Amino acid sequence: MTWTCPKCGRQFAHQDQQHYCGKPQNVDEYIDSFDEALQPTLREIRAIFQRALPEAEEKMSWSMPTYFKGRNIIHFAAFKKHLGVYPGGEATEVFAGELASYDCSKGTIRLPYDQPLPEELLTKIARWCLEQYQK
């Protein structure tokens, strides 16, 4: 049985599946497209990356908020049960010890919504990514 989104008409396998009704054109539209309960966390991670990467351009890439300076530095995306952060495979290897308490795979960090965002660690990873990807 499929579920059809009443806003955009797309069909999905799961009832009330989280998705984008159209492509968000900017980070504000992206954040506003999510349930109000998730928006404070999305605004918080956005602020963390804006502070960590003031020289980076904020844009949408692959339908995700992205921080860019000459190339993509880091992305984030909201999911039903977690916030995904995408710093790249090398970053998750370099910070593996500090990320041990989080669900990670190559290039992906999954942050549960029921825990505070690790601002210091996210800042450190974002700055590391900027330095590495500028070489």
N, C-alpha and C positions, 0 to 999 in steps of 0.2 A: 504494500500500500504506500502511496506517495502523498506528500503534503505539498500544497501549492501556496506560495506566499501571496497573501491578499494585496500587497503593495505592488509587487513587480511581476507576479504571475509565473515565476520560475518554480519548477518542481524539484522536491528534495525527498530523500529516503526517510528523513526523520521529522517528526512534528515540531514546528517552531524552530527549525534549524537556523542557527546564526549564519548570516550571510550579508552581503551588500546588495541593496536594491539599486543597481547602477554602480558606476565607478565613482568613488569620491574624488573630487578634483583637488582637494587640499586636506591638510591634517585636521582642520576644524570640522569639515564635513565628515571625515572618517570618524572622529570621536563622537560627533553628534548622531552618527548612524547606529550607535550601540545603546543598549539599555541604560537608563539613568544610573543604575547601581554600579555600572562599570566605568562610567565617565570620569569620576574622580581619580581612579587609578591610572587611566589613560592620560589624563592631564598631568598627573604627578610624574609619570615616566617621561612625558614630553618635556616637562620643566627640567628634569634631571639631565636629559641629553642636551637641552638648550644651554644650560649652565656649563656642562662639561665640554661642549663643542661650539662655543660662540662664533667661531670662524666658519662653521659649516652651514651650508644651505639646507633648509628643511624643505623636503618635497615628497611627493608620492612616487614610489617605484615598486613595481610588482604588486600594486594595490596595498602597499604598506607605507606608513610613515617612515621616512628615510632621511638620514643625515649624510650629506654629500659634500665632498671637497676634492674635486678632480676625479673622484670615483665614489661609489657608495662606501660609507664608513660603517654604519650600523643601522639596523631596521628594528621595528617592533610591530607586533600584531596581536589583537585581542582574539581570544578563543573562549569557548563556553566555560572551561574550567581553569584556564591559566592564561597568563600573558606571555607571549613568545618574544624573545629577544634574539636577534640574529647578527652576531658579530663576526661570523666566519669560523671555519674549522680550526685554524691555527690559534685563534683567541681562546676557544673552549679548551684546547690542549694546554696552553700556557697558564690559564687560570683554573685548571682542573682541581687543584687542591682547595682553592677558595670556593669553588662551585660544588664541592662534594655533597653538600646538603640539598642541592637542587637536582631536578630531573634534567639531564643534559644529554645531547647526542651531538654528533659532529656539526658544529656551527650553530647549534640551537640551545637556548637556555629557556626552560619552562618555569615561570614564576607563578606559584599558586596565589589566587586572589585573597585567600584567608591569611596571608602572611604579609608583613610590611615589606615594601620594596627595599632591597639592599643598596641604598643610594651611593654609599662610598664605593662599593664594589662595582656597580654599574658605571660610575664616573671613571674609575680606574680602567675598566675594560674599554670604555669609549675613547679615552685619551690614548690608550695603548694602540687601539685600532687606527686612530688618526695618525699617530707617529709611524706605525708600520706601513700603512697604505700610502703614505706620502713619499716613501723611499723609491 
